Amino acid sequence: MGLALAGRAGARMAQAFGVPISRSAVLRLLDALPEPEVPAPRVVGVDEYATHKGRVYGTVLVDVETRRPVDLLPDREASSLAAWLAKRPGIEVICRDRAPFFAEGATAGAPQATQVADRWHLWHNLGEAAERAVAHHRQCLRVLVPDREGKADELAPSEEKADSP
């Protein structure tokens, strides 16, 4: 929840309880709270995000086991990722795409960690490979599929479904 939204929600809740307090006072109180202790992630996902698409990119780090964002880095440089990972020696697995700067940063910052492709990129790459294979072998596939225009009248509906490619 954003801090401004939390301030508004806190002020409304205080009003419901009959406690007069302003949004800015709620925000000051929230800001004064200590950061909660979050255990260091064991499995971290690394990907890029865009603040201005095509111009400004950063790195998002996610605890894969809890599915919660852990940190945002202002760039997608290997050195930034390596420095972040070096401060967290408990990281065992890094899920990432095939970007060379993420590979370099992960290798330099967490040499003990196993690097794996994340699920989204595996499925995305598999889909692209399947599309290329089908496009490349389109003529071969047409030979394997029988011409149904002449045979549609001859087959019964149950046979047609069983023979469907």
Contacts in CASP RR format, 6 or more apart in sequence:
PFRMAT RR
TARGET T0000
AUTHOR 0000-0000-0000
METHOD contacts of the structure
MODEL  1
MGLALAGRAGARMAQAFGVPISRSAVLRLLDALPEPEVPAPRVVGVDEYA
THKGRVYGTVLVDVETRRPVDLLPDREASSLAAWLAKRPGIEVICRDRAP
FFAEGATAGAPQATQVADRWHLWHNLGEAAERAVAHHRQCLRVLVPDREG
KADELAPSEEKADSP
1 9 0 8 1.000
3 27 0 8 1.000
3 30 0 8 1.000
3 31 0 8 1.000
4 27 0 8 1.000
6 26 0 8 1.000
6 27 0 8 1.000
6 30 0 8 1.000
7 23 0 8 1.000
7 26 0 8 1.000
7 27 0 8 1.000
7 30 0 8 1.000
8 23 0 8 1.000
10 21 0 8 1.000
10 23 0 8 1.000
10 26 0 8 1.000
11 21 0 8 1.000
11 22 0 8 1.000
11 23 0 8 1.000
11 26 0 8 1.000
14 20 0 8 1.000
14 21 0 8 1.000
14 26 0 8 1.000
38 70 0 8 1.000
40 88 0 8 1.000
40 90 0 8 1.000
40 91 0 8 1.000
41 61 0 8 1.000
41 63 0 8 1.000
41 64 0 8 1.000
41 65 0 8 1.000
41 66 0 8 1.000
41 70 0 8 1.000
41 88 0 8 1.000
41 91 0 8 1.000
42 65 0 8 1.000
42 90 0 8 1.000
42 91 0 8 1.000
42 92 0 8 1.000
42 93 0 8 1.000
43 63 0 8 1.000
43 64 0 8 1.000
43 65 0 8 1.000
43 91 0 8 1.000
43 92 0 8 1.000
43 93 0 8 1.000
43 94 0 8 1.000
43 95 0 8 1.000
44 61 0 8 1.000
44 62 0 8 1.000
44 63 0 8 1.000
44 64 0 8 1.000
44 70 0 8 1.000
44 85 0 8 1.000
44 88 0 8 1.000
44 91 0 8 1.000
44 93 0 8 1.000
44 94 0 8 1.000
44 95 0 8 1.000
45 61 0 8 1.000
45 62 0 8 1.000
45 63 0 8 1.000
45 64 0 8 1.000
45 94 0 8 1.000
45 95 0 8 1.000
45 96 0 8 1.000
45 118 0 8 1.000
46 59 0 8 1.000
46 60 0 8 1.000
46 61 0 8 1.000
46 62 0 8 1.000
46 81 0 8 1.000
46 94 0 8 1.000
46 95 0 8 1.000
46 96 0 8 1.000
46 102 0 8 1.000
46 106 0 8 1.000
47 59 0 8 1.000
47 60 0 8 1.000
47 62 0 8 1.000
47 96 0 8 1.000
47 97 0 8 1.000
47 118 0 8 1.000
48 57 0 8 1.000
48 58 0 8 1.000
48 59 0 8 1.000
48 60 0 8 1.000
48 76 0 8 1.000
48 99 0 8 1.000
49 57 0 8 1.000
49 58 0 8 1.000
49 59 0 8 1.000
49 60 0 8 1.000
49 72 0 8 1.000
50 56 0 8 1.000
50 57 0 8 1.000
50 58 0 8 1.000
51 57 0 8 1.000
51 58 0 8 1.000
57 75 0 8 1.000
57 76 0 8 1.000
58 72 0 8 1.000
58 73 0 8 1.000
58 74 0 8 1.000
58 75 0 8 1.000
58 76 0 8 1.000
59 72 0 8 1.000
59 73 0 8 1.000
59 75 0 8 1.000
59 76 0 8 1.000
59 80 0 8 1.000
59 81 0 8 1.000
59 102 0 8 1.000
60 69 0 8 1.000
60 71 0 8 1.000
60 72 0 8 1.000
60 73 0 8 1.000
61 69 0 8 1.000
61 70 0 8 1.000
61 71 0 8 1.000
61 72 0 8 1.000
61 73 0 8 1.000
61 84 0 8 1.000
62 68 0 8 1.000
62 69 0 8 1.000
62 70 0 8 1.000
63 69 0 8 1.000
63 70 0 8 1.000
64 93 0 8 1.000
64 95 0 8 1.000
71 84 0 8 1.000
73 80 0 8 1.000
73 81 0 8 1.000
73 84 0 8 1.000
74 80 0 8 1.000
76 99 0 8 1.000
76 101 0 8 1.000
76 102 0 8 1.000
77 101 0 8 1.000
78 100 0 8 1.000
78 101 0 8 1.000
78 102 0 8 1.000
78 104 0 8 1.000
78 105 0 8 1.000
78 108 0 8 1.000
79 105 0 8 1.000
79 108 0 8 1.000
81 101 0 8 1.000
81 102 0 8 1.000
81 105 0 8 1.000
81 106 0 8 1.000
81 109 0 8 1.000
82 104 0 8 1.000
82 105 0 8 1.000
82 106 0 8 1.000
82 108 0 8 1.000
82 109 0 8 1.000
83 109 0 8 1.000
85 91 0 8 1.000
85 94 0 8 1.000
85 105 0 8 1.000
85 106 0 8 1.000
85 109 0 8 1.000
85 110 0 8 1.000
85 113 0 8 1.000
86 108 0 8 1.000
86 109 0 8 1.000
86 110 0 8 1.000
88 110 0 8 1.000
89 110 0 8 1.000
89 112 0 8 1.000
91 110 0 8 1.000
91 112 0 8 1.000
91 113 0 8 1.000
92 112 0 8 1.000
92 113 0 8 1.000
92 114 0 8 1.000
93 113 0 8 1.000
93 114 0 8 1.000
93 115 0 8 1.000
93 116 0 8 1.000
94 106 0 8 1.000
94 110 0 8 1.000
94 113 0 8 1.000
94 114 0 8 1.000
94 115 0 8 1.000
94 116 0 8 1.000
95 116 0 8 1.000
95 117 0 8 1.000
95 118 0 8 1.000
95 119 0 8 1.000
96 102 0 8 1.000
96 103 0 8 1.000
96 106 0 8 1.000
96 115 0 8 1.000
96 116 0 8 1.000
96 117 0 8 1.000
96 118 0 8 1.000
97 117 0 8 1.000
97 118 0 8 1.000
97 121 0 8 1.000
98 117 0 8 1.000
98 121 0 8 1.000
103 115 0 8 1.000
106 113 0 8 1.000
106 115 0 8 1.000
107 115 0 8 1.000
117 125 0 8 1.000
134 141 0 8 1.000
144 165 0 8 1.000
145 165 0 8 1.000
146 163 0 8 1.000
152 160 0 8 1.000
155 163 0 8 1.000
END
